[in-house]
Amino acid sequence: MARTRRGELHDFGDGRGPVLSRNHPNGGGFVEVTAHVDDDAYIAPSASVKEGAAIYGNAMVMDSAIVAGGVLEGAVKVRHHAKVLGGRISGRAEIRDDSVVKDDALIFGSPVIMGKSLIEKQAKIMNSARIVSGTVTDKAEVGGEAIISSGAKVAGRTMVAGKTEISGNVIVDGDSFIEGIDEIDGVLS
């Protein structure tokens, strides 16, 4: 690999070919020079940070996770094969497994996004919510201790709060507000 004072050429395997990058001092993972990563953050040797991403505080990008755009702030953890392709994630949020966060999504507090979840567009996930192989899209908001799981999709301007659990082959769309319901399971559209 060619080296310069600013870094070395590294191929992230994303089709762009070699780009100017450097190893992060805390963990050794590659960081493209267009990205900003605080020294207190941890970037694992197999993790990647690229394409203008910004990581502040003691956030951790672990395993083979990818952060390509977007902002991480605080004690956020991105792990396993998760991808952050945009959005803003702060607090003690955890993105893991094969989950994807993109576009202008906003995640804060201490939620956990896991399984094969998708958080996109202008969705908001907050408080202690759990998204387990579910989708939250459009301008939907999920907060409190709500759980979206097993293929459920929350879309539109829907707000889900409290201890609500939405799971299975359910699509909640429109201008709905759901709070305090123990469980929605099955087919609902």
Stockholm file with secondary structure:
# STOCKHOLM 1.0

chainA/1-189         MARTRRGELHDFGDGRGPVLSRNHPNGGGFVEVTAHVDDDAYIAPSASVKEGAAIYGNAMVMDSAIVAGGVLEGAVKVRHHAKVLGGRISGRAEIRDDSVVKDDALIFGSPVIMGKSLIEKQAKIMNSARIVSGTVTDKAEVGGEAIISSGAKVAGRTMVAGKTEISGNVIVDGDSFIEGIDEIDGVLS
#=GR chainA/1-189 SS CCEETTEEEEECSSSSCEEEEEECTTTCCEEETTSEECTTSEECTTCEEETTCEECTTCEECTTCEEESSEECSSCEECTTCEECSSEECTTCEECTTCEECTTCEECSSCEEESSCEECTTCEECTTCEEESCEECTTCEECTTCEEETTCEECTTCEEETTCEEESSCEECSSCEEESCSCEESCCC
#=GC SS_cons         CCEETTEEEEECSSSSCEEEEEECTTTCCEEETTSEECTTSEECTTCEEETTCEECTTCEECTTCEEESSEECSSCEECTTCEECSSEECTTCEECTTCEECTTCEECSSCEEESSCEECTTCEECTTCEEESCEECTTCEECTTCEEETTCEECTTCEEETTCEEESSCEECSSCEEESCSCEESCCC
//
